[in-house]
Structures are given as structure tokens and as C-alpha cells.
């Protein structure tokens, strides 16, 4: 079995990596060009200070290289250069290696620039360790140009090393280039593997985040990630809604377990979409009961209106919900008041509500009428100016005594 570091990544899965690699190349090319510009200037200054009587070919070589480096840096900041970093790479490489060859021909020699070439290839492999094909192309371009000049112009070969053996230097630089290319290739495979691992980790983190947000409100989830402790808050005003399917016990006796779960899933999925539309918080489902709250975890003033809009749409949606031989109806109860909200426990935790407001909302539902939205007097006071409500009268509420309740009928005041 071959090593994963020696396997090419599938081309169809490479779009993200290619974009990332291009950005990496642009960043590194900018760094290399700056290093090249200042190193070229430093060598020019050093040689001018040591050899006042310089050769014109040497000066023109350095000036030409400096001009091309500055041009490459400018191109790198243009749209053309940002879209084609490979061309900037080759321009950089060949400006350092081939330009000196041209000026050496002006004085009748073919310069085997052993020092500069190896320095350029090593710098490229170190600073820009991606696209081994480009590294190979830059080297092949240099040597093709060099040997073509050597053959066509029949210029005498000269090396920077005195009494050098041309065969030995050729073999040395050949293996130097091979090692640079292999190093870049292996590094790029490792870089790709790391990129894929990071991408898979991010995908898993996003999946975990989505699962967490299905359980907790985003702000609560963020706080728990920072400080995983028991979390509880007291809210002075919130509006709680309970909805329950009328006659669910009888319905469950007529359906198989699978069909029953499918039915609940279909109904609650409709409710979930409505909850998302009105930006309220679904707290939980208990059997066939559905619990929602508005006004927390981020406090707001229009929580009663949000729940009223949701309740009217839920009632309309269940009326339009059609299934063969089965007609569904729901009771909805709403109450407004103070609640305590929080997360407790360390396993299978959930965001939940406590307090008398929750109990009263539950009573509004359980002692309501099928197909109606029963609201308490506290909720009525918040809705009466914008919605059509009718008084049901005083009814006995378990654990609360007699209470005046109302039915929410429609939007707008009659």
C-alpha cells in the first residue's frame, strides 16, 4: 500500500485547496520579492564599496534584476498578478537566473552561475513549498536556456569556482534540483493532508454546532462553551405558549408506532418552521405537547405579539394539515409573566423554563377548547389593542382558582 503522502489528491475535491494554495503563494511571493529586492540592493552596495572600478556588465545585471523584481512586486498587487501567481513565480525565478546569462554573453562567456542558481532554487523550495511542477519548470527553463546559449553561441564556459570540474558541478546541481523538487512535493502532500484534516475538523465542528443549536439558543450555547457551569436567569416578563393535539390518545390507538411518530414529526416540523419565522424559542415537546417562549433568552418588548402571531399561524396550519381518514385539531394556551430560564445537568441537558407562568400557560392549554387560542388576562392586556379577542369569562383553573380568560380570534381589532 502506498503512503498517503505520495498520493495525488483527487482533482474534483481540490477547489478549496487550490484557492487556499494560490493565496498562500501570493503571500509568500510578496515576502520573497521583498527579500530579493533588498538582498540585491545590499550586494550592489557591497560590491560598489569594494570595487570602485566595476564592470558595466555586472552593474547592468544587477540593475536589470532589480527592475524585474520591482515589476514583479507591482504585478503581484494587480488583478492580473493575483489571478496568475504562477507567472509571477516564474518571472521571479528567471529574472534572477537567466538575466545574468544574457549580460555574461555581452562579454563573450557563458557563465555557469553555480552559487546564484542553487541559492535561488533553495530559496524557492524554502519560502514557496507548493506547486512542485512550477519549481521543476523554473529549473528546466533555466537549463534549457543555458545549454541552448552554450550550443548556439559557442561561448566559452566559465564557473565562479576556480579550476572547477564541469561534470562534477553539473551532477551536483542536478541532484540539488532533484532534492529541492522532492522536498517541495513531499511538503505539498503533507500540506494538503493537513488542509483536508482541518477541513474535516471544521465540518465536524459545524455539525456539532448545528446539533447544539437544535438543543440550545445560540447565545446560551456560546456562553456554555465559554463557561460550562449551571446557567440560570430570571426574566421579569416573557410569554409562554403550549399547544396540544386534541384527542391524541385516541389517535395513537388507531395508528402504528411508526405512523404515529411520522405524524408527530410532520406536525411539529410545520410548527418548527413557524417558530423560526417569528424568531421565538422552541423549548421542548412533551409527547404531543409543544412548548414555545418569546422574550428570552434575549429580552424584548413585543414577546406577546410574537407568540400571538405564531399561535394564529399554528391554528391555521393545523386546519390545512391533511391526512387520510384523520382530522387534526389543537388547543393552544398562552400566558405572560416572569419566568426562570436555564440549563441544568451534565448529560442530555436542555434549555428549560420554570415558574408559575409556565404552569399557568399549561393550564390555559389543558383547560382550553379545541380549535381555540385561550389567553390569560395578563396576555390579553398586551394584545387587546392589536388583536381581536373575546372574553370567555371566569373559569376554574386547577391550582389557581377562578380566572378570567379570553380567546384570541384574529389579527386586528374588531
N, C-alpha and C positions, 0 to 999 in steps of 0.2 A: 504493500500500500504506500502510495507516495505521500510525502509530507504536505500538510495544508499550506505551508509557506512556499511551496514550489508549484502550487496550482493557481492558474489564472482565474480571476473572479468572473462569473457569468456576465456577459455584456448587457443582457437585459436588466440586470439588477444594479447597474453601475451609474445610473443618472445622478443620484445624490452624491456618490463618491467622486464622480468626475467634476461636479460643481465644486465640491469641497477641495479637491486637488488643485483645481485652477486658482481658487482663492489662496491656497497655500503657496502655489508657485508665484503668484503676484506679490505676495508679502515677502517671500524670500528673494525674489528677483530685485525688489526695491533695496533690500539690505545689501545684496551682493554688488549692485551697481554703485551704491554709496561707498562701499568698501573699495571697489575698483577705482572709482574716481579719486578718492583721497590717497590710495596707495600709489596710483600713477603720478599724482602730483608730488608725493613725497620722494619717489625715485628720481623724478625730474629735478627737484630741488637739490637732492643729494649729489647727483652727477654734475650738475652745473657748478656746485660749490667745489667739487673735487677736480673737475676737468674744465677749466675755463675755455679752453680751445676745443670745443666739442665738434663732432661731425654732424653735418647737416642731415644726413640720413637718419641718424639716431634721434635728432630733435623732431624731424618730421614724423617719425614713427610714433613717438610719444604724444605729439600734438594730435595726430590722426586718431590714435586710440582714445584720447581724452574727448575729442569731438564726438566720436561714435558712442562712447559711454554716456555722455550728456544727452545725445539724441535718443538713446535707448531709454534713459530715465524719463525724458519728456514723453516719448511714445507710451510708456507704461501708465501715464496718467491720462491718456486719451482713450476714447471708446474703442478705437482700433486695437491698441495695445492690451486693454483689459479683456477683450474678446479673443485675442491671439497671443497668450503668454508664451506659447512655444516659439513663435517667431522672434520674440524679444530674447528668449533664451539663446537661440542660435546666433542672433546678431551680437549678443554679448560675448559668446564663446569665440566666434570667428573674428570679431574685432580685435581681440587680444592675441589670437594665434596666427591669423593669416595676414593682417596688416603689416606686421614686421617682415614677413616674407616678401611682400611687394617692395618695400624700401631697401631690403638687402639686395634685391636684384638690380637696383639702380647703381650699386657699386660693384656689380658683377659676380655676386656669390649667392649660393642657396643656403641660407642659414638653418641648420638643424638646431632649433632653439629648445634644447633638452630641458633647461630649467623652467622656462615660461610655460611650456606645454604641460609638463607634469603638475606645475602649480595650479594652472587653470583647471585641469581635469580633477585634481584633488579638491579644489575649492567648490567646483560644481557638485561633486559627489557628496561633499560635507554639508554645504548650505542648501542644496536643492536636491534632496534624495528621492525624487519622484521621476516618473517617465524615463525609465532606463533606455527606452528606444531613442529618446532625444539625446541622451549622453552618447550613445553609440553613433547617432547621426552626426553629432558635432565632431567626433573623433574621425569618422570616416571622411567627412567633408574636408577636414584639415589635411589628412594624409593623402587624399586624392589630389588635392590642390598642390601639395608639396611635391609629390612624385611626378605629377604632370609637368610642373615647372622645371624640375630636375631633368626630365626627359626632353622637353621641348626646347628649353633654352641652353641646355648642356652647360649649365653654370657649375663651377666647382663647388663641392660640398664642404661646408665649414661648420664646426661644432664649437660650443662655448668651452668644452673641456679639451685641454691641450693633449695631443697625442692620443685622442680617443679612438676606440675601435668602433667603427660604424655598425658592424654586425652586432656587437655586444649592446650598443646603445639602442639599436632597433629592437632587439629582443627584449631589452629591459623595458622600453616604453610600451611595447606590445603587451607584456604581462601587466604592466602598471594599468593600462587601459582596461584590460580584461578584469582585473581585480576591482577597479572602480565600478564597472558596469555590473558585475555580480553583486557587489555591495549595495548598489542602488536598487537592484532587482529584489534582493532579499529584504531590504529595508521597506521597500514599497509593499511587498506582500505582507510584512508584519504590520505596516501602517494600515493596510486595507482590512486585515483581520481585526485590528483594534477598532477601526471605524465601524465595522459590522457589529462587533460586540457592543460598542457604545450605542449604536442604533437599536439593537435588540433590547438592550437595557432600558433605553428611553421608551421603547414600545411597551415593555412590561410595566414600567413606572406609570405610563399613561393609562394602561389597562387597570392597574391598581388604583389610580386616581379616580377613574370613572366608577369603579366598584365602590370606592369610599364615598363618592358624591351621590351614589344611589342610596346610601345609608344616612349620610350627614349633610347638612347645609355646608356650602363651600367655606364660609368664614369659620364655622365650627371645626371643620376638618383641618383647616390651616392652623388654627390655634392648638388643636390636639397634637399635630405633628411637631409643633414647637415645644409644647409642654404637655406631655401625656399624663395629665392628672384628672381627678374628678372635676367636672366642669358644671357649674350651676349658675343661673342668672334669674333675677326677679324682674318681671316686666309688669309695669303698672297697668297697661291696657293692651289687650290682644283680643282677637275674635276667633273662636274655635267652631268648627263645623264637624258634625257627624252625619254620615249617610249610611243607610242600611237597606238592603233589598227586602222588600215586603214578601212574606211567605217563603223565605229561603229554606226553611226546614222541609216544607212540602216539596219544593223544587228539588232538593237534594235527594229525596226518596225516589224521585222519578228518573233521575239521571245516573249513569255510571260514574264512578270516581273520576275517570279521565275526562268525560264530557263536562262534569261539574267544574273541574279545575279550568278547563278550556273556556267555559262560560265566564267564570270569575275573572280570568285573565283578560278576556275580551272587554268586559265591562270596565275593569279597573285601568286598562290601558287607555280607554277613552277618557276616563277621569284624570289620569296622569298627564295627558296632553293638555287638558284644560287647566290643570294646576300649573303647568309650565307656562301657558299663555298668560295667566294672571299673576305670575311670579309670587305665588304663595308657597308655603311649605307643607308637603305631604308628611305626616308624622308616621302613620303606620296603617296597616289593615289588620283587623281582628276578625277572623272568619269572613263574614260577608259585610262587615262594617268598615267604613272608610273614614279616616280622621285627617283633617286639614286645619292649619292655623295660619293666620295673617297677622302681621305686626311684630314678627320676630323671625330670626334672630337679630335682624336689623329693624329697629323701631320705625314706625311710620304712622301718619295720622289717618290714612284712608283705609285702614285694615278692614273695617266693617263693610265698606263698599266693595273691596276686592272679593271678600267672601260672598257678598250678595250676588255679584256678577257671576262668580263661579257656581253658586247654588242654582241660579236660574238656568245656566247653560247645562249643568248636570241633569236637571229635571227634563230639559228639552231633549238632551242626548239620549236619556234612557227611554223616553217615549218613542224615539225613532229607531231604537235598537230592536232589531227584528231577528227572531229565531223561530224555526218551525215548531208549531204547537206550543209555544211558550211566550207569554206576555209578561214583561218585567215592569216592576214599579218600585219606587224607592221612597223612603221617608228621610227628610233632612231636618236636622235641628241645629240652631245657631245661638250662641251666647257670647257676650262681650264682658271682659273683666280682667282682673290681674291673674297672672299665671307664673309658675316657676318652670323654667326650661333647662334642660341639661343632659349630660351624658354620664352614666354611671356604669361601673363594672369594668372588667378587663377582657372578657370573652363575649363575643356576639353582642357587643354594645350597640346602642341605638340612641338617637336623639328623641327625648320624650318630654311630656308635659305633666305637671301636677298642679293640684289646687281645686278649689271649689268651682272655678269657671269651667274646668274640664268636666266635672261631674254634672253641672247644670246643663251644659251643651249636650251631654249624653242623654240627659232626661228629656230635653227638648225633642230629641230624635225618637227615643223609645216610646214616648207618650204623645207622639205626633200622629198624623194621618197620612196614609199612603197617597203619594202624588202631591204632597204639600210641603212647604218650607216653613217650619214653625220657628219663630224667633222670640227671644225674651224681651222684656221691656227695655233693658239696657241697650240691646241691639236696635230695637225699634226707635229709640231716641236718636240714634246716629243715622238711621236710614229714612226717617219719615219725610224729610224734605226733598228726597230724590227718587223715592220708590213708592209704588202703590202697595200699601199694606192694609189689611183689615183685622180688626180685633176679634180674636176667638173668644175672649172672655177669661174668667178666672177658672183655673183648673187646679186640681190637687197634684202636686209634684212630689214624688217619693223623696223623702229626706229633706224637703224644702217647704212643705206646706202649700198653701194656695198661692198661685202666681198668675198674673195677667200675661197672656201670651198673644202673639199676632201671627198671621200668615203673610208671608212675602209673596205677592202675586206677579208683579211685573215691574219693569223699569218705568220711571216717570210717575208723577203724582196724578191721581185720578181727579 
